[in-house]
């Protein structure tokens, strides 16, 4: 969901309420002819696809991963065991080094989505194999229960972005000669706002193929990896005559 608000506000000229010549002139120079405008953009949390599962430590000989669904035309659909979104008090992204203590949600402290509720279906094959991880034959169990186009909410990805412009005109003894000051500020409050994260997990193929055990290998899972730009400011002065 998106909402965008644009606005322009011309600050009232305070000097118009004064009668003293010097005070009125000084006040006009400082307080009059200000204009404030901006664009405020609001967006709810991002919806993303069901996290994928891939395999690491494969090779071209004895550790070759088969076509998961038995066809190049259809990608694997995951098996959803339960809710993928965690309660807000369980969401965390304070993980440690990406190379040690890797769990299903990444390194300890990373828990954006509940990856433990995602499994990959056993792959298809032309004939059923004794080891189901090599293939269970050509049947619908090769396809998971996550419907095509299924979406999951990515927490902490709301955007609350404020872009503002401040403009002041200084008359120089004539309405035809003015000095204009303009300040443009994007993301003026300098919020840290995430817009992307690593959600999929990879597993060691040999452990899965041989023992049916999913051993995570990707410590970056559960880490936010992109954000809106930090505050940017631009200022300019223009002389018009």
Secondary structure, 3 states (H helix, E strand, C coil): CEEEEEEEEECCCHHHHCCCHHHHHHHHHHHCCEEEEEEEEEECCEEEECCCEEEECCCCCCCCCCCCCCCCCCCCCCEECCCCECCHHHCEECCCCCCCCEECCEECCEECECHHHEECCCCCCCCECCCCCCCECCCHHHCCCCCCCCEEEECCCCEEEEEEEEEEEEEEEECCEEEEEEEEEECCCCCCCEEEEECCEEEEHHHHHHHCCCCECCCCCCEEEEECCCCEEEEEEEEEC
